């Protein structure tokens, strides 16, 4: 993999590379505490698998349900979980607490792809890889023993945007859409001006500098009104499956996701929107245990209802 895509300028590329180095260190120190593990049953360490995509194989983590909980004669569901990181970080391990909870409490498989990021690649590589991973899950049902009719998708931050992009691509291709989506502190419309992304905090987690980095690296040259870039621009949001949208009261992205939720609901989609007061971006991974526990439980309840 080259150091950067040739079209990306060196300054934003170096910023994205620095973000790649420091974000995992921050994650290990602050975002991956044992205090944030809410699974009530022992879930085995994830298997490391390879998923073929149009851009080559990508690695992925595969969490399996507890064998004793599997229902005889019924295939378990699958959740495609997409990690965040400003389209510049490759660390699916950061979603371990969510993945373990879902495998434990819902008896489902959880697939976490390690999609390619900036500055090495640009749009639409990550969106296509995540969609190809979704297609692979559908195609592998017979071999893997899971239920192709009960596949969901979700993620936090950039992962929430990518989850929405998977929905859009499936609908555009006429492929069966996921049965549900969970979207935590995400973005749905990159064509919005930065001035619309405000926070009561003086220094919020997602500031203008990070949004500029994303536009100058991963989204460089893309049409920001393309529904695969900005899923809020999809013309028929009523076609989306049941959506759970969770935001934080200090997050600069909350206005975007609230407007998306209202528009999707107005078009007939089944939307549950909840804003947690007093928390910023990434609240499923910070040690305010009441908020992450409640949020992750809401994700589980939403997917359980969709799985039936």
PAKE-740211 format. One record per atom (N, C-alpha, C): x, z, y; residue in three letters. Coordinates in pm, whole numbers, plus 50000, padded with zeros to 5 digits. Example, Ala and Ser with C-alpha at 12.3 -4.5 7.8 and 13.67 -1.06 7.14 Angstrom:
<ketis>
513195078049431ala 512305078049550ala 513205078049670ala 512855070849775ser 513675071449894ser 512905078750003ser 
</ketis>
This chain:
<ketis>
500855000049881unk 500005000050000unk 500895000050124unk 500694990850220unk 501534990350340unk 501325002750428unk 502255004850520unk 502155016250611unk 500885015250693unk 500525003150737unk 499325001250817unk 498824987150805unk 497554985150836unk 497004971750848unk 497684964950966unk 498094952250953unk 498854945651060unk 498124945151194unk 496804945351195unk 496064944451320unk 496044957551398unk 496324968551332unk 496244981651398unk 497524984251476unk 497374988251601unk 498544991151685unk 499285003451632unk 500575004251668unk 501405014851612unk 500985028751658unk 500595030451783unk 500255043851832unk 499065049851759unk 497905043051752unk 496805048951673unk 497125049951525unk 497955040651474unk 498335041551333unk 499135054151305unk 500075057451394unk 500865069551376unk 500005082051389unk 499015081651479unk 498095092951492unk 497305094951363unk 496815083851306unk 496065084851180unk 496955089851067unk 498205085251065unk 499135089850962unk 499415104750977unk 499565109451101unk 499765123751123unk 498545131651077unk 497365126351102unk 496125132751058unk 496105133650905unk 496595123150838unk 496665123250691unk 497565134350639unk 498625137250712unk 499575147450668unk 499025161550690unk 498465163850810unk 498105177550847unk 496735181750797unk 495805172350779unk 494465176250736unk 494475182850599unk 495175177450497unk 495195184350367unk 495815198350376unk 496825200050462unk 497425213350478unk 496395222950537unk 495655218250637unk 494595226450695unk 493535229550591unk 493225219650509unk 492215221650406unk 492595232650309unk 493835232250263unk 494285242350167unk 494275256350227unk 494555257350358unk 494625270350423unk 493245275750461unk 492355266850508unk 491115271450569unk 489835266850502unk 489885255550433unk 488635249150391unk 488355249950241unk 489265255750163unk 489085255450019unk 489205269549959unk 488565279150025unk 488645293049982unk 487795295449857unk 488245304749774unk 487435309149659unk 486115315349706unk 486085320249828unk 484865326249880unk 483755315949898unk 484095303149892unk 483125292549912unk 482675286349780unk 483035292549670unk 482595287849539unk 481315295349500unk 480225288049488unk 478925294149462unk 478345290349326unk 479085283149245unk 478615279849110unk 478475292649029unk 477415293648950unk 477185305648871unk 477645304248726unk 478125292148688unk 478585289848552unk 479965283448557unk 480765285648453unk 482105279748452unk 482055264648429unk 482535257248525unk 482585242648515unk 484025238548487unk 484225229848391unk 485575225548353unk 486255218248468unk 487555218248466unk 488325210648565unk 487925195948557unk 487875189248670unk 487425175248668unk 488395166148594unk 487825156248528unk 488635145748467unk 489085136048576unk 490255130648560unk 490765120648656unk 490555106848593unk 489765098748659unk 489395085748606unk 489755074848707unk 489665062448663unk 489885050848751unk 488605042648755unk 488225038348875unk 487025030348893unk 487435016648947unk 487025005848883unk 487364992548934unk 486524989049057unk 487144983349157unk 486434978449275unk 486984964749311unk 486314958049404unk 486794944749446unk 488144945449515unk 488574957449555unk 489874959249619unk 490904965349525unk 490594965549397unk 491474971449298unk 490964984949253unk 491634990749156unk 491195003749103unk 491415014849205unk 490465024049210unk 490645036349287unk 490525048149191unk 491235058849220unk 491115070649135unk 489855078149175unk 489365086449087unk 488195094649116unk 488245107149030unk 487555117349077unk 487375129649001unk 485975129348940unk 485885133448814unk 484595133748744unk 484345147848693unk 483355154548753unk 482915167748709unk 481775165948610unk 481825173648502unk 480805172748397unk 479945185248395unk 478675183848357unk 477815195648345unk 478275204848232unk 477805217148235unk 478095226748129unk 477395221848002unk 478125219447893unk 477515213547773unk 476295221147722unk 476325234347729unk 475215242247676unk 473925240247755unk 474035234947878unk 472855233347962unk 472185219747947unk 472815210547874unk 472255197147862unk 470965197447779unk 469975190147827unk 468685189547759unk 468745179447645unk 468305183447530unk 468295174447415unk 467375162647442unk 467895150647417unk 467085138647432unk 466935133647574unk 467615139947671unk 467515135347809unk 468905133947868unk 469195122347924unk 470495119947985unk 470585127148119unk 471715132948152unk 471845140148279unk 471995130448398unk 471625134948516unk 471785126648636unk 473225126448684unk 473475118348787unk 474825116848844unk 474715117448997unk 475635124549058unk 475715124849204unk 477045118749248unk 476975108549331unk 478165102349391unk 478455109949519unk 479545117449521unk 479895126249632unk 481095120449706unk 480915117649835unk 481945110949915unk 482505120650018unk 483815122550014unk 484465132450100unk 484635127250242unk 484895136550333unk 485145133050472unk 486625132050502unk 486935131450633unk 488325130350675unk 488575119450776unk 487555116050857unk 487725106650969unk 488205092850925unk 487885088850803unk 488275075850748unk 489785074150745unk 490495085650744unk 491965085150742unk 492555094250636unk 491735102050566unk 492245111950471unk 491755108650331unk 492655109550234unk 492305107550093unk 492445121050024unk 491345128550020unk 491385141549952unk 490015145049897unk 489595138749787unk 488295142249727unk 488235156749680unk 489425162849654unk 489455176749607unk 488805186449706unk 488705182549832unk 488135191749930unk 486655194549904unk 486005185949824unk 484585188049794unk 484365195649663unk 485405202549617unk 485325209449489unk 484195219749486unk 483995226949595unk 482965237449593unk 481565231449578unk 481315220249644unk 480015213649631unk 479865207649492unk 480905201049445unk 480835194449314unk 480595204449202unk 481325215649205unk 481155225749101unk 479745231849105unk 479245234249224unk 477895239849235unk 476865230449174unk 476955217649206unk 475965208049155unk 476075206549003unk 477315205648952unk 477485204548807unk 476965216948737unk 477155228548797unk 476725241148737unk 475215243048744unk 474645241148861unk 473245244848883unk 472265233648851unk 472715221048857unk 471815209848832unk 472095202948699unk 473155207048629unk 473555200648504unk 473705185548521unk 474385181848628unk 474605167548655unk 476095164548654unk 476425151848636unk 477785147148659unk 477975145148809unk 479205147048855unk 479545144648995unk 480795136048999unk 480705124749069unk 481815115349081unk 482315115549225unk 483615118249243unk 484215118649376unk 485305107849386unk 484995096449447unk 485995085849459unk 487045088949566unk 488235084149542unk 489335085149637unk 489485071449703unk 488595068449796unk 488545055249860unk 489725053349956unk 490055040749984unk 491155037550075unk 490755040250220unk 491765043250303unk 491525047750440unk 492495040950537unk 492225043250666unk 493115038550773unk 494335047750782unk 495465042850835unk 495635029550892unk 496025018850791unk 496035022350662unk 496425012550562unk 495395001350548unk 494095004650567unk 493044994550557unk 492074996550673unk 491204986750689unk 490144987450790unk 488794984550725unk 487734986750804unk 486394982950760unk 486404968450714unk 485724965250601unk 484754973150525unk 485284978650392unk 486584980950382unk 487174984350252unk 486544996950192unk 486495007850268unk 485965020450213unk 484495019050175unk 483705012450261unk 482285010450230unk 482115002550102unk 482904992050085unk 482774983749965unk 483264991149841unk 484324998849854unk 484805006649739unk 483775017149696unk 483165023849793unk 482155033949759unk 480925027449697unk 480535015849748unk 479395008749690unk 479735003649550unk 480954998949531unk 481374994649397unk 481415006449301unk 481775018249350unk 481735030249266unk 480305033349226unk 479365031849319unk 477955033849286unk 477495023749180unk 477885011249198unk 477515000949099unk 478125004048963unk 479355009048963unk 480025012748838unk 479265023848768unk 478795033748844unk 478005044648784unk 476775039048715unk 476075029848779unk 474895023748717unk 475275016248590unk 476365008748597unk 476775000548483unk 477295008748366unk 477845020648395unk 478475028848291unk 477535038548223unk 476255038148257unk 475325047948201unk 475335047848048unk 475345035947989unk 475325035247844unk 476575040847781unk 477735038447842unk 478995043147787unk 479235058047812unk 478795062847927unk 479095076547967unk 477995086447930unk 476815081347899unk 475745090247856unk 474955096547968unk 475045090948089unk 474245096348198unk 473065087248230unk 472205091648320unk 470935085048348unk 471045075948470unk 470995062748447unk 471115053148557unk 469915053648650unk 468815059648606unk 467625060648690unk 467625073248776unk 468645081648759unk 468725093948838unk 470135095348896unk 470455086248988unk 471745086249056unk 471495088949204unk 472185098549258unk 472055101949400unk 473405100149468unk 473395101349600unk 474615099449677unk 474615109349793unk 475805113149836unk 475875122349949unk 477305124749992unk 477445132850096unk 478765136050146unk 478705142450282unk 479855147050328unk 479965153350458unk 480845145350551unk 480505145350680unk 481295138850783unk 481395123750756unk 482625118350744unk 482755104050711unk 482075100850579unk 482055110550486unk 481395108450358unk 479905106550373unk 479285113250471unk 477855111350495unk 477595097150545unk 478445092350635unk 478295078550684unk 478475068650570unk 479455071050484unk 479685062050372unk 478525062550273unk 477925074350254unk 476755075350167unk 475605066850221unk 475395067550352unk 474365059250413unk 474695044450398unk 475965040950408unk 476375026950392unk 476135022250249unk 476295031050150unk 475955027550012unk 474475024250003unk 473635032350065unk 472185029550066unk 471895015950126unk 472495013250241unk 472255000550309unk 472674988850223unk 473864989650163unk 474344978550081unk 473474976349958unk 473004987349896unk 472124985949781unk 470824979149820unk 470254983149933unk 469004977049979unk 469224962450017unk 470334959350082unk 470624945450119unk 470804936649997unk 471364942249890unk 471624934449768unk 470434934349672unk 469394941849704unk 468254942649613unk 468554950549487unk 469544959149493unk 469914967449378unk 469124980549385unk 468834986949271unk 468154999949276unk 468905009649366unk 468195015549460unk 468825024949553unk 468945038649487unk 469875046749533unk 469935060549485unk 468595067649503unk 468325077349417unk 467025084149423unk 466955094049539unk 468095097749597unk 468125107049710unk 469495106449773unk 469575111449897unk 470865112549965unk 470915125750041unk 472075132250035unk 472315144350114unk 473425141250213unk 473185144550339unk 474075140250447unk 474395152250535unk 475655156550532unk 476045168450606unk 476965164750721unk 476605169250840unk 477375167450963unk 478015153550970unk 477175143350953unk 477675129650951unk 477455122351083unk 477735109551080unk 477455100451191unk 476705088551135unk 475775083351213unk 474995071851165unk 475085059851256unk 475635061651379unk 475645050651475unk 476915051251559unk 477885042751524unk 479155042551597unk 479085034151724unk 477935028051751unk 477795020551876unk 477395029751991unk 477105042351965unk 476735051752071unk 477945054952159unk 477735056952289unk 478855060652375unk 479325074852348unk 480605077252369unk 481135090652346unk 480455101152434unk 479985096852551unk 479355106252644unk 478075112352586unk 477495105552486unk 476275110752425unk 476555121652322unk 477815123552289unk 478195133152185unk 478715145852252unk 477805154952281unk 478135167052356unk 478015179352267unk 478645190152313unk 478615202852239unk 478605214452337unk 477945225452302unk 478065237452385unk 479475243052387unk 480295239352290unk 481665244052285unk 482555235952379unk 483515242652438unk 484455235652525unk 485355226352444unk 485775230952326unk 486645222852240unk 485985221952102unk 485075212652082unk 484435211251951unk 485375204951850unk 485005205851723unk 485845200251617unk 486015185151634unk 484905178151659unk 484955163551676unk 484945160351824unk 486105157051878unk 486235153652019unk 486425138752039unk 486435134352165unk 486585119952193unk 487855113952135unk 488935121652129unk 490205116252077unk 490065111751932unk 489305119451852unk 489145115951710unk 488255103651695unk 487225102751776unk 486355090851770unk 487125078451813unk 487985079951914unk 488825068451955unk 489775064451844unk 490355074351775unk 491255071151664unk 490535063051557unk 489305067051524unk 488535059751423unk 488275045451468unk 487855043751594unk 487575030251645unk 488845021751652unk 489965027951685unk 491215020451703unk 491935017951571unk 491475024151463unk 492115022051333unk 491115016351234unk 490335025051171unk 489465020251064unk 488415010251111unk 487805012551227unk 486725003751273unk 487214992751366unk 488514991251381unk 489064981051471unk 488544967051434unk 487964960251532unk 487494946551511unk 486134945351446unk 485504956451410unk 484194955651345unk 483084955151448unk 481934950051406unk 480734949851488unk 480054963351472unk 480074971551575unk 479554985151564unk 478044985651549unk 477384974251567unk 475934973851544unk 475574968851404unk 476564965251325unk 476324961351186unk 475774973451111unk 474654971951039unk 474084983450968unk 475004989650864unk 475974982350813unk 476914988450719unk 477904997350794unk 478234993650920unk 479065002151005unk 478245013851057unk 477075010651111unk 476175020451174unk 474825019951103unk 474645027550997unk 473405026650919unk 472135029550997unk 472235036451111unk 471055038651194unk 470485025451243unk 471295014851242unk 470845001651287unk 470134993751177unk 470024999451057unk 469304992550951unk 467844990750995unk 467314978450988unk 466004975851049unk 464824982550981unk 464954986150854unk 463814991950780unk 464205005550720unk 464425015650804unk 464845028650751unk 463785035350664unk 462555030450668unk 461545035750578unk 461825032750433unk 462755023350407unk 463125020050270unk 464075030150208unk 464645039050291unk 465615048650239unk 464915058550145unk 465635063450044unk 465085073849955unk 465015087150031unk 464495097649969unk 464455110650036unk 465825114850089unk 465855118750216unk 467095122350285unk 467085137050323unk 468205143750296unk 468455157150350unk 469565155650453unk 469285159450577unk 470245158150686unk 470505172050742unk 471755176550731unk 472145189750778unk 473155188250891unk 472915194851003unk 473825194251117unk 474105208351168unk 475085209451257unk 475435222251318unk 475145222051467unk 474755233351520unk 474375234151660unk 475495231651758unk 476765232651714unk 477905229851801unk 478515216051775unk 478045209051675unk 478665196351634unk 478275185251731unk 479275177851777unk 479005166851870unk 478255155351804unk 478175155151671unk 477485144251602unk 476005147351578unk 475555159251616unk 474195163251578unk 473125154851646unk 473355150451772unk 472345142451842unk 472115129251768unk 473195123251725unk 473145110651650unk 472295112451524unk 472585122651446unk 471875124351320unk 470435128951340unk 470175136551447unk 468795140351475unk 467965128051511unk 468525119251594unk 467805106951632unk 467585098051510unk 468595097251423unk 468435089351301unk 467335095151213unk 467315108351198unk 466285114751117unk 464895111951172unk 464745112851304unk 463445110451365unk 462995095951348unk 463935086651361unk 463575072351346unk 463205069451201unk 464005074351106unk 463705071950965unk 462345077950928unk 462075089950976unk 460785096350947unk 459625088351009unk 459845083351131unk 458785075551196unk 458485062651122unk 459475057551047unk 459275045350968unk 458755048250828unk 458515060950797unk 457915064350668unk 458835070350566unk 460115072450600unk 461035078550503unk 460745093450490unk 461055098850373unk 460935113150347unk 462225119650394unk 462165126850507unk 463375132350569unk 463225147350589unk 464215154850544unk 464325169050575unk 465525170850666unk 465285175850786unk 466365177850884unk 466485192750914unk 467725197750911unk 467955211750944unk 469235213051024unk 469135220151136unk 470305222651221unk 470645237451215unk 471865240451170unk 472325254251162unk 472835258751299unk 472245269051356unk 472725273351488unk 474085280151478unk 474865278651585unk 476105286251596unk 477255281651510unk 477155269651449unk 478275264751367unk 478625250551411unk 479845246751384unk 480355233551422unk 480475224751298unk 481125213751315unk 481385203951210unk 482095210451091unk 481725206150969unk 482415210850849unk 481945224250798unk 480715228250830unk 480265241950801unk 480125245150653unk 480135235150564unk 480095238350421unk 481455243050370unk 482475242650457unk 483835246050414unk 484495256950498unk 483705263750579unk 484255274850656unk 483675287950606unk 484415298750625unk 484095311450561unk 483005319450630unk 482015312950687unk 480795319850728unk 479865318450609unk 479955327650515unk 479395325250383unk 477905322750381unk 477155328650473unk 475715326450472unk 475395311750496unk 476095305450591unk 475795291450622unk 476205282050510unk 477455282450460unk 477785273250351unk 476955275550226unk 476665288050194unk 475845290750075unk 474445284850093unk 473865286950210unk 472525281450235unk 472545266350232unk 473555260350297unk 473625245750303unk 473795239650164unk 474705245050085unk 474955239449952unk 473765241649861unk 473085253049877unk 471865255349800unk 470785245249838unk 470685242049967unk 469715231950011unk 470025218249951unk 471305214949942unk 471695202249880unk 471225202049735unk 471505212949663unk 471085213749524unk 469585212649508unk 468825219649593unk 467365219249583unk 466835205149611unk 467435198549708unk 467005185049744unk 467235175349628unk 468405175949568unk 468705166849457unk 467905170349333unk 467705183149307unk 466915187249191unk 465495181549200unk 464915182049319unk 463565176649336unk 463545161649310unk 464585154649355unk 464635140149335unk 464865136549190unk 465655144649119unk 465905141948977unk 464655144448892unk 463755153048942unk 462525155548868unk 462725164048746unk 
</ketis>
